Amino acid sequence: MAGPLDGIRVLEVSQIVAGPYCGMNLADLGADVVKIEPFAGEGSRASGSFFPGESKGFHSLNRGKRSLVLDLQTHEARALVHRLIAGFDVFLINARAGVPERLEIDYETLRKYRPDLIYLENTGFGRRGPMAQRSGSDAVAQAYSGLAAGDSKVDQYGAPDIVTATAPADYQAGLAGAMGICAALFHRARTGRGQYIETSLLQAALALQGTRVSRLPAIDAVTTDIALAKMREVQAAGGSYREQIEARGSLFDAMGRAAARAWYGGYAVKDGGVILGALTPLNRDQMRRAVGIDDDPSADPSFNSLDPESRKLADALLARVRGIMLTKTMDEWVEIFNREGAPISKVNFPEDVADEPQIEAMGFMVDLEHELTGPERMVGPIVFMSDSPTGSTRASPPLGRHTDEVLRQHGLSDVEIAGLRECGAIA
């Protein structure tokens, strides 16, 4: 059975995470994704490479694609893209604003050759505004959007710290791009019209923290605004970043939810750590039973979480639960909480989870064979569908592996291909 995007052809000019992840999701949905790379390959091939031109990062973000090597700095390569685009449904690029125009592969240029083209462009900050031309990255988007400061993370030197276990803005932007492309394909099927789609790392980072960034005066006046006023006093006095973070306090405290920390967050246990994830009063009741606490003050309907005295009660509760959790192992606590139906998980290290029973049972990993580097186990498609299979059996492409194949498929003769190679347009 064919994937839901079977027959859709995507031409991708991308690097690092957001663009490649977008393209890989389309490949997992059945699209034929051709990745244009420069002669040296896209940058992530060399980052942490374990074999010439091959890295774990590149392999994990470029499954299911074919590689076409062009030098877009040459007139001949740009003219070739203009010729090829008629055979593609989607063009995908992530670069600094203005780069597509300089390379003559912007939307207005390419739609001349494919009027119903669906074109997605991802940038760091968007195409308008005072920061449009600035270089962007996930870390920079975390900083500007407030995501880096949102969890009050400070490193050992008192400097701002960022989320480093993943690239949240990059991956969110990649998913948003794939969603937009699928919606645009549906729209084109109904109307016959293509369109331009815009995503950015900044927009993606904002979407990840909508509640914090959004403003709602009715509640902000008695919660968030109070915390921010304390922080701004420290700023005005020349306080350090760490002092500003401490003055701001955690969002839980600012929103009067200090008591909830006992049942939503991490605990050290005998042999590692666990995370509790209570979201409802029922969950909190389940957890109280699991740890043997029947006098939690926050369980009283009259408990006022906004009262400053409540913070003392919440701190005492938190210290009490910390002590109890240290008495058992991860597996012991998981068994106890599961009996109550309460949400809990031991804290796994990412390097260990590929063979976890639940991940194995769901088929979240895929086993592939790379023609240069051998067997590999990669994270598979992010969605399953009952009538349209998702995922790809193709590993990431060696650099330029499909150049001649793609060009022949789109009508170029061997003589034309040889001429392009001779002039330096293709590798």
TORPA-239230 format. One record per residue: x, y, z of N, C-alpha, C, O in turn; residue in one letter. Coordinates in steps of 0.2 Angstrom, whole numbers. Atoms other than C-alpha are relative to their C-alpha. Example, Ala and Ser with C-alpha at 12.3 -4.5 7.8 and 13.67 -1.06 7.14 Angstrom:
BEGIN
4:-6:0:62:-22:39:4:6:0:9:5:3:A
-4:-6:-1:68:-5:36:-4:5:3:-1:11:4:S
//
This chain:
BEGIN
4:-6:0:0:0:0:4:6:0:10:6:3:M
-4:-6:0:6:17:-4:-2:5:6:-7:5:9:A
1:-5:-6:8:31:9:-5:6:-3:-6:6:-9:G
5:-5:2:-4:46:9:2:5:-5:-2:8:-8:P
-2:-5:4:7:57:0:4:-3:-6:8:0:-10:L
-3:4:6:12:44:-14:-1:4:-6:-7:6:-7:D
1:-4:6:15:53:-30:2:7:1:3:11:-4:G
-2:-7:-1:20:70:-22:7:0:0:11:-4:3:I
-7:-1:0:37:76:-26:2:7:3:-1:12:2:R
-3:-6:-4:47:88:-15:7:1:-2:11:-4:-2:V
-7:-2:1:62:97:-19:2:4:6:-1:9:8:L
-2:-3:-7:72:102:-3:7:3:0:11:0:-3:E
-6:-4:-1:85:115:0:1:1:7:-2:7:9:V
0:-2:-7:89:114:18:6:-3:4:10:-7:1:S
-5:2:-4:101:111:32:-1:0:7:-6:3:10:Q
1:0:-8:103:107:51:-6:-4:2:-6:-10:1:I
6:3:-3:86:103:58:-7:1:-3:-10:-3:-5:V
7:-2:2:70:112:54:-2:-2:-7:-7:-6:-8:A
2:2:7:70:110:35:1:-8:-1:-4:-11:-4:G
0:7:1:77:92:35:-5:-4:4:-8:-9:1:P
5:3:-4:65:87:49:-7:0:-4:-11:-4:-4:Y
7:-1:4:50:94:38:0:-5:-6:-5:-8:-7:C
0:4:6:56:85:23:0:-7:2:-3:-11:-2:G
0:7:-2:59:69:32:-8:-3:2:-10:-8:1:M
7:2:-2:41:69:39:-4:-1:-6:-9:-5:-7:N
3:1:6:35:71:21:1:-6:-3:-3:-10:-6:L
-2:6:2:45:57:16:-3:-6:3:-5:-11:0:A
4:5:-4:37:46:30:-7:0:-2:-10:-6:-1:D
7:0:2:20:51:23:0:-3:-8:-6:-3:-10:L
0:3:7:26:44:6:2:4:-6:2:2:-11:G
-2:-5:6:32:59:-4:7:-2:-2:11:-5:2:A
-7:1:3:47:57:-15:4:7:1:3:12:-2:D
-4:-6:-2:59:70:-7:7:0:-3:11:-5:-1:V
-6:0:3:74:75:-17:4:6:4:2:12:4:V
-3:-5:-4:87:85:-6:6:2:-4:10:-1:-6:K
-5:-3:3:98:97:-15:6:2:5:4:5:10:I
-5:-1:-4:115:98:-7:6:3:-4:7:2:-10:E
-6:-2:3:131:108:-11:6:-5:-1:5:-11:2:P
-5:5:2:147:99:-17:3:-3:7:4:-9:7:F
-3:3:-6:153:97:1:-5:-3:5:-4:-6:10:A
6:3:-4:136:91:7:-3:6:5:1:10:7:G
2:-5:-5:125:100:20:4:0:6:7:-5:7:E
-4:-1:-6:133:106:36:0:-6:5:5:-7:8:G
0:5:-5:127:92:47:3:-6:-2:4:-11:3:S
-4:6:2:136:79:37:7:0:4:9:-6:5:R
-6:0:-3:152:85:44:0:1:8:6:0:11:A
1:-1:-7:146:88:62:0:-6:3:-5:-10:3:S
0:7:-3:151:73:72:1:-6:-5:-1:-11:-3:G
0:5:5:155:63:56:4:-6:3:10:-5:6:S
-4:6:-1:161:45:59:2:-4:-6:6:-9:-5:F
-1:3:6:163:41:41:0:6:-5:-4:11:-4:F
0:-6:4:167:54:27:-7:2:-3:-10:-2:-6:P
6:-2:2:152:64:24:-6:-3:3:-12:-2:1:G
6:3:-3:141:54:36:0:1:8:6:0:11:E
1:-1:-8:135:58:54:-6:-2:2:-11:-3:-2:S
7:2:-3:122:52:66:-5:5:-1:-11:3:-2:K
5:-5:1:113:68:65:-3:1:-6:-9:1:-7:G
3:0:6:112:68:47:-4:-6:-2:-10:-5:-5:F
4:6:1:106:50:46:-7:1:3:-12:-1:0:H
6:0:-4:93:54:59:-5:5:-3:-11:4:-1:S
5:-6:2:85:69:50:-1:-1:-8:-5:3:-10:L
1:0:7:86:63:32:-1:-7:-3:0:-8:-9:N
2:6:2:79:46:31:-5:1:-6:-8:6:-6:R
5:0:5:69:42:15:1:5:-6:-3:5:-10:G
-2:-5:5:77:55:4:5:-2:-5:8:-7:-4:K
-5:1:5:87:56:-12:4:6:0:2:11:2:R
-4:-6:0:102:67:-14:2:2:-7:4:-2:-11:S
-2:-3:6:105:78:-28:5:6:1:4:10:5:L
-6:-5:-2:122:88:-28:0:6:-6:1:4:-11:V
0:-5:4:121:105:-36:4:6:3:4:7:9:L
-4:-6:-2:132:121:-35:-5:6:-2:-5:9:-7:D
5:-5:2:118:134:-34:3:7:0:0:12:-2:L
-3:-7:2:131:148:-35:1:1:-7:3:6:-10:Q
-1:-1:7:132:144:-53:-6:1:-4:-12:-1:-2:T
6:-2:4:120:151:-66:-3:-7:-3:-9:-8:-3:H
2:6:3:119:133:-74:-4:-4:5:-10:-7:3:E
4:4:-5:113:125:-58:-7:3:2:-12:0:2:A
6:-3:-1:100:138:-55:-5:-1:-6:-11:-2:-4:R
4:2:6:94:136:-73:-3:-7:1:-9:-8:-2:A
2:7:-1:93:118:-69:-6:-1:4:-11:-5:3:L
5:0:-5:82:120:-54:-7:3:-3:-12:0:-2:V
6:-3:4:70:131:-65:-3:-5:-4:-9:-5:-5:H
2:5:5:69:117:-77:-3:-6:4:-8:-9:2:R
3:6:-4:66:103:-64:-6:2:4:-10:-3:5:L
6:-1:-5:53:112:-53:-6:-1:-3:-11:-2:0:I
6:2:3:40:109:-66:-2:-7:2:-8:-9:2:A
1:7:-2:41:91:-61:-1:-1:8:-2:-7:10:G
1:1:-7:39:94:-42:-6:4:2:-8:9:-1:F
6:-3:-3:24:98:-32:2:6:6:-2:10:7:D
-2:-4:-6:33:106:-17:7:2:0:11:-2:-2:V
-6:-3:-1:48:117:-14:1:2:7:-3:5:10:F
-1:-2:-7:55:118:3:7:2:2:12:-1:-1:L
-6:-3:-1:69:129:9:1:3:7:-4:6:10:I
-1:-4:-6:76:135:26:7:3:0:12:0:-1:N
-6:-4:1:89:149:25:-2:7:3:-8:8:5:A
1:-7:-3:91:167:31:-4:4:-6:-4:2:-12:R
4:-4:5:78:179:23:5:3:-5:10:6:-3:A
-3:-3:6:84:185:6:5:-5:-4:6:-4:-10:G
-5:5:3:95:170:2:-4:-3:-6:-1:-4:-12:V
4:3:6:81:162:-10:0:5:-6:1:3:-11:P
0:-5:6:80:178:-20:7:1:-3:8:1:-9:E
-7:0:2:99:179:-21:2:-6:-5:5:-5:-10:R
-2:6:4:100:161:-28:-5:-1:-6:-5:-6:-9:L
5:1:5:85:164:-39:-5:-6:0:-7:-9:-5:E
4:6:-1:75:150:-31:-6:2:5:-8:-2:9:I
5:-2:-4:62:161:-22:-7:-2:-3:-7:-4:-9:D
7:2:2:43:159:-23:-2:3:-7:-4:0:-11:Y
2:-4:6:40:172:-36:3:-2:-7:1:-3:-12:E
-3:3:6:53:165:-48:-2:-7:-1:-3:-8:-7:T
2:7:1:49:147:-46:-7:-1:-2:-9:-6:-6:L
7:1:2:30:149:-48:-1:2:-7:-6:0:-10:R
0:-1:8:34:155:-66:0:-6:-4:-3:-7:-9:K
-1:6:3:39:138:-70:-5:-6:2:-6:-11:-1:Y
5:4:-3:26:129:-59:-5:4:3:-5:5:9:R
5:-5:-3:11:140:-56:-4:-2:6:-5:2:10:P
3:2:-6:3:129:-44:4:-3:6:3:-7:10:D
-5:2:-5:19:126:-34:-2:2:7:-5:7:9:L
0:-1:-7:18:124:-15:7:1:3:11:-3:2:I
-7:-2:-1:33:133:-8:0:2:8:-4:6:10:Y
-1:-1:-7:38:133:10:7:3:2:12:0:0:L
-6:-4:-3:51:145:18:0:0:7:-4:3:10:E
-1:0:-7:58:143:35:6:5:2:11:4:-1:N
-5:-4:-2:68:157:43:1:1:7:-2:-3:11:T
-1:-1:-8:75:162:60:-5:4:3:-8:2:8:G
4:-5:-3:64:177:63:-6:2:-4:-10:7:-2:F
5:-2:4:52:179:49:3:5:-5:9:7:-5:G
-2:-4:6:53:189:33:-1:8:1:2:12:-3:R
2:-7:-1:47:206:40:3:2:7:5:-2:11:R
-2:-2:-6:52:217:54:8:2:1:12:0:-4:G
-7:-2:-1:69:224:61:5:-6:0:11:-5:0:P
-4:5:-1:76:207:64:0:-5:-6:3:-11:-6:M
2:4:6:71:199:47:7:-3:-3:8:-9:-5:A
-6:1:3:89:199:40:5:-4:5:11:-5:2:Q
-4:3:-5:97:192:56:1:-8:-1:-4:-11:-3:R
-1:7:0:105:175:56:-3:-3:6:-3:0:12:S
3:3:-5:95:163:67:2:-7:1:5:-10:-3:G
-1:7:-2:97:146:76:-5:-1:5:-8:3:8:S
5:2:-6:87:136:89:2:4:6:-3:6:10:D
-2:-3:-6:97:143:103:-2:7:0:-4:10:5:A
1:-7:1:95:161:97:-8:1:1:-10:6:4:V
7:0:0:76:158:95:-2:-1:7:-7:2:10:A
2:1:-7:75:151:113:1:6:4:-3:8:8:Q
-1:-6:-3:83:166:119:-5:6:-1:-7:9:4:A
4:-5:2:73:179:110:-7:-1:2:-11:4:4:Y
7:1:-2:56:171:113:-1:-1:7:-7:-1:9:S
2:1:-7:58:169:131:1:-7:3:0:-9:9:G
-1:7:-1:60:150:130:5:-2:5:5:-6:9:L
-6:1:-4:77:150:138:-1:2:7:1:-2:11:A
1:-3:-7:72:160:153:-6:-3:3:-7:-3:9:A
7:3:-3:55:151:155:1:-4:6:-4:-4:10:G
0:5:-5:61:137:166:6:2:5:8:-1:9:D
-4:-3:-5:73:149:176:7:-4:0:10:-5:5:S
-7:4:0:89:139:170:5:5:0:6:9:-4:K
-6:-3:-1:105:146:175:6:-4:0:6:-9:4:V
-6:5:0:122:138:172:4:2:6:3:6:10:D
-4:0:-6:136:136:185:4:7:0:6:9:6:Q
-3:-6:0:143:153:180:-5:6:0:-3:12:0:Y
5:-6:-1:127:163:182:-3:2:-7:-6:7:-7:G
2:-2:7:124:164:163:-7:-4:-2:-8:-9:1:A
6:3:2:108:160:154:2:-7:-3:7:-8:-6:P
-1:7:2:106:141:150:-6:-1:-5:-11:2:-4:D
5:1:5:96:134:135:-1:-8:1:2:-12:4:I
2:7:0:87:117:132:5:-3:-5:5:-1:-11:V
-5:3:5:101:107:124:-1:-8:-1:2:-10:-6:T
1:7:1:94:89:125:-3:-1:-7:-3:-6:-10:A
4:0:7:84:94:109:1:7:-3:4:11:0:T
0:-7:3:81:109:98:-7:1:-1:-10:0:-7:A
7:0:0:63:113:102:-3:5:-5:-8:3:-9:P
2:-5:5:61:128:90:1:-3:-7:-4:-3:-11:A
-2:3:6:69:118:76:-5:-5:-2:-8:-5:-7:D
5:5:1:58:103:78:-7:2:-1:-11:-1:-5:Y
7:-3:0:42:113:81:-1:3:-7:-6:2:-10:Q
1:-3:7:45:123:65:0:-5:-6:-4:-5:-10:A
0:5:5:49:107:55:-7:-3:0:-10:-5:-6:G
7:3:-1:32:99:61:-5:5:-3:-9:3:-7:L
5:-5:3:23:115:57:0:1:-7:-5:1:-11:A
-1:-1:7:30:116:40:-3:-6:-4:-6:-5:-9:G
3:6:3:25:98:36:-8:0:0:-11:-1:-5:A
8:-1:-1:7:102:43:-2:5:-6:-7:4:-9:M
2:-6:5:6:118:32:0:-3:-7:-4:-2:-11:G
0:3:7:12:108:16:-6:-5:-1:-9:-4:-7:I
6:5:1:-1:94:19:-7:4:-1:-11:2:-5:C
6:-4:1:-15:108:21:0:3:-7:-5:3:-10:A
0:-4:7:-9:117:5:-1:-5:-5:-4:-3:-10:A
1:5:5:-9:101:-5:-8:-2:0:-10:-3:-5:L
7:1:0:-27:98:1:-4:6:-3:-8:5:-7:F
3:-6:3:-31:116:-4:0:0:-7:-4:1:-11:H
-2:0:8:-23:114:-21:-5:-5:-3:-7:-4:-9:R
4:5:3:-33:98:-24:-7:2:-1:-11:0:-6:A
7:-2:0:-49:107:-21:-1:6:-5:-6:7:-8:R
1:-6:4:-45:124:-30:5:0:-6:4:4:-10:T
-5:0:5:-30:120:-41:5:5:1:10:6:-4:G
-5:-5:-1:-20:134:-33:6:-2:5:4:-5:10:R
-5:1:-5:-3:133:-25:1:6:4:-3:11:4:G
0:-6:-4:3:145:-12:7:0:4:11:-5:4:Q
-6:-1:-4:18:152:-1:-2:-2:7:-7:1:9:Y
0:2:-7:20:145:16:6:3:4:11:1:2:I
-5:-3:-4:30:154:30:0:-3:7:-5:-3:10:E
-1:1:-7:37:147:46:6:3:2:10:5:-2:T
-7:-3:-2:51:153:57:1:-3:7:-3:-6:10:S
-2:3:-7:60:147:73:-3:4:5:-5:1:10:L
3:-4:-5:54:162:82:-8:-2:1:-10:-2:7:L
7:2:0:36:158:78:-1:-7:4:-6:-8:7:Q
1:6:-3:38:140:83:2:0:7:-2:-3:11:A
-1:0:-7:46:144:100:-5:4:4:-7:2:9:A
5:-3:-3:32:156:104:-6:-5:1:-9:-5:6:L
6:5:0:19:142:100:1:-5:5:-4:-7:8:A
-2:5:-5:28:131:112:-2:2:7:-3:-2:12:L
1:-3:-7:24:143:127:-5:5:-1:-5:10:2:Q
5:-5:1:8:151:122:-3:2:7:-5:8:7:G
3:-3:-6:1:152:140:5:5:3:2:10:6:T
-5:-5:-3:17:161:146:0:6:-3:0:12:0:R
0:-6:4:18:173:132:-6:4:0:-6:10:-1:V
6:-4:0:0:177:131:-1:4:6:1:3:11:S
2:-5:-5:-8:191:141:-7:-1:1:-11:0:-3:R
7:1:-2:-24:189:151:0:5:6:1:2:12:L
-1:-5:-6:-25:205:163:-4:-3:6:-2:-1:11:P
4:2:-5:-39:197:173:4:-4:5:3:-4:11:A
-4:5:-5:-27:184:181:7:3:0:10:2:6:I
-7:-2:0:-10:192:176:1:5:6:7:5:9:D
-1:-6:-5:-13:207:188:1:-3:7:5:1:11:A
-1:2:-6:-13:196:203:5:-6:1:6:-9:6:V
-5:5:0:0:183:198:7:2:-4:11:4:-1:T
-6:-2:4:13:186:183:2:7:1:8:8:2:T
-2:-6:-1:13:204:185:4:2:6:9:6:7:D
-3:-1:-6:18:203:203:8:-2:0:12:1:2:I
-7:3:1:33:192:199:4:4:-4:10:5:-3:A
-4:-5:5:38:203:184:2:6:4:8:9:2:L
-2:-6:-3:38:218:195:6:-1:5:10:4:5:A
-6:2:-4:50:210:207:7:0:-4:12:2:-2:K
-6:1:4:62:205:193:2:7:-3:8:8:-4:M
-2:-7:3:61:223:185:4:4:5:8:8:3:R
-4:-4:-6:67:231:202:7:-3:0:11:2:0:E
-7:2:0:82:220:201:4:2:-6:9:4:-6:V
-3:-3:6:85:224:183:2:7:1:8:9:-1:Q
-1:-7:-1:84:242:187:6:2:4:9:7:3:A
-6:-1:-5:97:240:201:6:-3:-3:11:-3:1:A
-6:3:3:109:232:189:1:-7:3:7:-10:3:G
-1:7:-2:106:214:196:2:-4:-5:1:-3:-11:G
-2:5:5:114:199:188:-6:-4:-3:-11:-3:-1:S
5:4:3:105:187:177:-3:-5:5:-9:-6:5:Y
2:5:-5:104:174:191:-4:4:5:-10:1:7:R
4:-4:-5:97:188:203:-7:2:-3:-12:1:0:E
6:-1:3:84:192:190:-5:-6:0:-11:-5:1:Q
4:6:0:79:174:188:-3:-1:7:-9:-3:8:I
2:1:-7:78:172:207:-6:5:2:-11:3:6:E
5:-5:-2:67:188:209:-6:-2:-4:-12:-1:-1:A
6:2:4:55:182:195:-3:-6:3:-9:-6:3:R
3:7:-3:53:165:204:-2:-4:-5:-2:-3:-11:G
3:5:5:46:150:196:-7:2:-2:-10:5:2:S
7:-1:2:30:151:186:-5:-3:5:-10:0:6:L
5:3:-4:22:139:198:-2:5:6:-7:6:8:F
1:-4:-5:25:151:212:-4:7:-2:-9:9:2:D
3:-7:2:20:167:202:-8:-1:-1:-11:3:-1:A
7:1:2:3:158:197:-3:-3:6:-9:-5:6:M
3:2:-6:0:153:215:-1:-8:0:-6:-10:3:G
1:8:1:2:134:211:6:-3:4:7:-9:2:R
-6:3:-3:16:131:223:-2:-7:3:3:-12:3:A
1:7:-3:7:116:231:0:-5:-5:1:-11:-4:A
0:5:6:5:108:214:6:-3:-1:7:-9:-4:A
-7:3:2:24:105:213:1:-6:3:5:-10:1:R
-1:6:-3:22:91:225:-2:-6:-4:1:-12:-4:A
2:5:4:13:81:212:1:0:-7:-2:-3:-11:W
-2:-1:7:20:87:196:7:2:-1:8:8:0:Y
-7:-1:1:38:86:194:5:-6:2:2:-11:3:G
-5:5:-1:54:76:198:2:-1:7:2:4:11:G
-2:2:-7:60:67:213:6:-5:-1:6:-9:-5:Y
-5:5:0:76:58:217:-2:-6:4:-6:-5:9:A
1:6:-4:74:40:223:6:-4:1:11:-2:-1:V
-6:4:-2:85:26:229:5:-1:-6:11:0:-5:K
-4:1:5:92:22:212:0:4:-6:2:2:-12:D
0:-4:6:89:36:200:-6:6:2:-5:9:7:G
5:-5:0:74:48:197:-7:-2:-3:-7:-7:-7:G
7:1:3:55:48:194:-3:7:-2:-1:12:2:V
4:-6:1:43:61:187:-7:-2:1:-10:-7:-1:I
8:0:-1:25:63:193:-3:5:-4:0:11:-5:L
3:-5:5:13:71:181:-7:0:2:-11:0:-3:G
7:-1:-1:-3:74:190:-3:6:-3:0:12:-3:A
3:-5:4:-15:85:180:-7:2:3:-10:7:1:L
6:-1:-2:-31:83:189:-1:-1:8:4:-4:11:T
1:2:-7:-38:82:207:0:-7:2:3:-9:7:P
0:7:-1:-41:64:205:7:-3:0:9:-7:4:L
-7:3:0:-22:61:200:3:2:7:7:-2:9:N
-3:-2:-7:-17:71:216:-2:-5:5:2:-6:10:R
2:5:-6:-28:60:227:3:-7:-1:5:-10:4:D
-3:7:1:-21:44:219:7:1:2:10:-4:5:Q
-7:-1:-3:-3:51:223:0:0:7:5:-2:10:M
0:0:-8:-7:55:241:-1:-7:3:2:-9:7:R
1:7:-2:-13:37:243:6:-4:-1:8:-8:3:R
-6:4:2:2:30:234:6:2:5:10:-3:7:A
-5:-2:-4:14:40:246:-2:0:8:2:1:12:V
3:0:-7:3:38:262:-1:7:3:0:7:9:G
1:-6:-3:-1:56:264:-7:2:0:-10:2:-5:I
8:-1:0:-19:60:270:-1:7:3:-7:8:5:D
1:-7:-3:-16:78:277:3:5:-4:6:10:-1:D
-2:-6:4:-11:88:262:-4:6:0:-10:5:-1:D
4:-6:-1:-17:105:266:-3:3:-7:-8:6:-7:P
2:-2:7:-19:109:247:-7:-4:-2:-10:-2:-7:S
6:4:1:-33:95:247:-6:3:3:-12:2:0:A
6:-3:-3:-44:106:257:-3:5:-5:0:9:-7:D
3:-4:5:-57:115:246:1:8:2:1:12:-3:P
-1:-7:-2:-54:131:256:7:2:0:9:8:1:S
-7:-2:0:-35:131:253:0:6:-5:-2:5:-11:F
-1:-6:4:-30:148:245:7:0:-3:11:2:1:N
-6:1:2:-16:145:234:4:7:-1:10:7:-2:S
-3:-7:1:-13:164:232:2:3:6:5:9:6:L
-2:-3:-6:-11:167:250:8:-1:2:10:-7:1:D
-8:1:-2:8:170:255:1:-5:5:6:-9:4:P
-1:5:-5:6:159:270:-1:-7:-3:2:-12:-1:E
1:7:3:1:144:258:7:-2:-3:8:-8:-3:S
-7:2:3:19:145:251:4:-4:6:7:-9:4:R
-3:4:-5:25:139:268:-2:-7:1:2:-12:2:K
3:6:-1:13:125:269:2:-5:-6:4:-11:-6:L
-2:4:6:18:120:251:7:-2:0:8:-8:-2:A
-7:2:0:36:120:254:1:-6:5:5:-10:4:D
-1:5:-5:34:109:270:-3:-7:-3:0:-12:-2:A
3:6:4:23:97:259:5:-3:-5:7:-9:-5:L
-4:2:5:36:96:246:6:-3:3:9:-8:1:L
-5:3:-4:50:93:258:-2:-7:3:2:-12:3:A
2:6:-3:40:79:266:0:-6:-6:2:-11:-5:R
0:5:6:37:70:249:7:-2:-2:8:-7:-4:V
-7:1:2:55:72:244:3:-6:5:6:-11:2:R
-3:5:-5:60:62:260:-3:-7:-1:0:-12:-1:G
3:7:1:47:48:257:2:-3:-7:3:-9:-7:I
-2:3:6:52:46:239:7:-3:0:8:-8:-4:M
-7:3:-1:70:42:244:0:-6:3:5:-10:3:L
0:6:-4:64:27:253:0:-6:-5:0:-12:-3:T
1:6:5:61:16:237:4:1:-7:6:7:-8:K
-3:0:6:68:12:220:-5:3:-6:-11:3:-4:T
5:-2:6:61:18:203:-5:-5:-1:-11:-4:-2:M
5:5:2:53:1:199:-5:-1:6:-11:-2:4:D
5:1:-5:45:0:216:-5:6:0:-11:4:1:E
5:-5:0:37:17:215:-4:0:-6:-10:1:-6:W
5:1:6:31:14:197:-5:-5:2:-11:-4:0:V
5:5:-1:23:-2:203:-6:3:5:-12:2:4:E
4:-2:-5:15:7:218:-5:5:-3:-11:5:-2:I
4:-5:3:9:22:208:-5:-3:-5:-11:0:-6:F
4:3:5:2:11:194:-6:-3:3:-11:-3:0:N
6:3:-3:-9:2:206:-5:5:2:-11:3:2:R
5:-5:-1:-17:18:210:-3:4:-6:-7:7:-6:E
1:-3:6:-18:23:192:2:7:-1:0:11:-5:G
-3:-6:0:-7:38:195:5:1:-6:9:-4:-6:A
-5:-1:5:4:45:181:7:1:3:8:6:6:P
-7:-1:-2:22:42:184:5:-4:-5:2:-8:-9:I
-5:3:4:38:37:175:7:0:3:8:5:6:S
-7:0:-2:55:32:179:4:5:-5:1:6:-11:K
-4:-4:5:68:44:171:5:-4:-4:10:-6:-1:V
-4:4:5:76:35:156:5:5:-3:4:11:-4:N
-5:-4:4:92:41:148:-2:-1:-8:-3:-7:-9:F
2:1:7:89:44:129:4:-6:-3:1:-9:-8:P
-4:5:3:103:32:125:-3:-7:1:-1:-12:-2:E
3:6:-2:93:18:133:-7:-2:-3:-9:-8:-2:D
7:1:1:76:20:126:-2:-4:-6:-8:-6:-7:V
2:3:6:77:12:109:-2:-7:0:-6:-9:-4:A
3:7:-1:74:-5:116:-4:-1:6:-6:-6:8:D
5:1:-5:62:-1:129:-6:-4:-2:-8:-3:-8:E
6:4:2:47:-13:129:-6:4:-3:-8:1:-8:P
5:-4:3:34:0:125:2:3:-6:-3:3:-11:Q
-2:-3:7:44:8:111:0:-6:-5:-1:-5:-11:I
0:6:5:47:-9:104:-7:-3:-2:-8:-4:-8:E
7:2:2:29:-14:105:-4:4:-5:-8:2:-9:A
3:-5:5:23:2:96:4:0:-6:1:3:-11:M
-3:0:6:36:0:83:2:7:-2:3:9:-8:G
-2:-7:0:42:18:86:7:0:-4:9:6:-6:F
-7:0:3:60:13:80:0:-4:-7:-4:-9:-8:M
-1:4:6:65:7:62:7:-2:-1:11:2:0:V
-7:3:2:79:-4:57:1:1:-7:-2:-2:-11:D
-2:-2:7:88:2:41:7:-3:-1:11:-5:3:L
-7:2:2:103:-3:31:3:6:-4:0:7:-10:E
-3:-5:4:114:11:25:5:-3:-4:9:-7:-2:H
-5:3:4:124:7:10:7:1:1:11:-3:-2:E
-7:-2:-1:140:15:16:2:-2:7:7:-5:8:L
-2:1:-7:139:13:35:-4:-6:3:-2:-7:9:T
2:6:-3:129:-3:38:-7:1:4:-11:6:2:G
7:0:-4:114:-7:50:0:6:5:5:8:7:P
1:-5:-5:106:7:60:-7:0:2:-11:-3:-1:E
7:0:-3:91:9:71:-2:8:1:1:11:5:R
2:-7:0:82:26:69:-7:1:3:-11:-4:2:M
7:-1:-2:67:34:76:-4:1:-6:-2:4:-11:V
4:0:6:53:31:64:-5:5:0:-4:11:3:G
4:-6:2:38:41:58:-4:2:7:-5:-2:11:P
3:-3:-6:29:52:71:-8:-1:0:-11:0:5:I
7:2:1:12:46:65:-2:-6:-3:2:-8:-8:V
2:6:4:3:30:60:-7:1:-2:-11:5:0:F
7:-1:3:-12:29:49:-2:-7:-2:2:-11:-5:M
3:6:1:-24:14:47:0:-2:-7:1:-8:-9:S
1:2:7:-26:14:28:5:3:-5:5:1:-11:D
-6:-2:4:-10:23:22:6:0:4:7:3:9:S
-6:2:-4:6:16:29:5:6:0:5:10:-5:P
-5:-6:-1:19:29:35:7:-3:1:7:-9:3:T
-7:2:-1:38:28:36:3:-2:-6:0:-3:-11:G
-4:1:6:51:24:24:6:-6:1:8:-6:7:S
-5:5:-1:63:9:22:7:2:-3:12:-1:-3:T
-6:-2:3:76:20:14:4:4:5:1:9:8:R
-5:-4:-5:91:26:25:2:7:-3:0:8:-9:A
-2:-7:2:98:44:23:5:-2:-6:8:-7:-7:S
-3:1:6:106:46:6:8:2:0:9:7:3:P
-7:-2:1:125:46:3:0:6:-5:-4:7:-9:P
0:-6:3:130:63:-4:1:-1:-8:5:-5:-10:L
1:0:7:125:65:-22:-2:-7:-3:-1:-8:-9:G
1:6:2:120:47:-23:-5:-1:-6:-5:-5:-10:R
5:0:5:105:51:-34:0:5:-5:-5:6:-9:H
-1:-6:5:111:65:-45:-2:-2:-7:-7:1:-9:T
2:2:6:110:56:-61:-7:-3:-1:-10:-1:-6:D
7:3:0:95:46:-57:-6:5:0:-10:5:-4:E
5:-6:0:85:62:-53:-1:3:-6:-6:5:-9:V
0:-4:6:90:71:-68:-2:-4:-6:-6:-1:-10:L
3:4:6:86:57:-80:-7:-1:1:-11:-1:-4:R
7:0:-2:70:55:-71:-4:6:-3:-10:5:-5:Q
3:-6:2:66:73:-75:2:2:-7:1:8:-9:H
0:-2:8:70:72:-94:7:2:-2:7:3:-8:G
-7:-2:3:89:76:-95:3:-6:-3:3:-12:-1:L
-3:5:3:99:66:-107:7:-1:3:10:3:7:S
-6:1:-3:116:59:-103:5:5:-2:10:7:1:D
-4:-6:2:124:72:-114:-1:6:4:4:9:5:V
1:-6:-4:116:86:-105:3:-1:7:6:4:10:E
-3:1:-7:121:78:-88:8:1:0:10:4:4:I
-7:-1:1:139:77:-94:2:7:-1:7:9:2:A
-2:-7:1:139:95:-99:-1:4:6:3:8:8:G
1:-4:-7:132:101:-82:6:-2:4:8:2:8:L
-6:2:-4:146:91:-74:6:3:-2:10:5:2:R
-6:-3:3:159:98:-85:0:7:2:6:10:3:E
0:-7:-2:154:116:-81:0:1:7:0:7:10:C
0:-1:-8:153:113:-62:-6:1:3:-7:3:9:G
6:-1:-3:135:114:-60:-2:-6:4:-6:-4:10:A
2:6:-4:133:96:-53:6:-3:1:11:-3:-2:I
-6:4:-2:145:85:-44:0:-6:-4:5:-10:-3:A
//
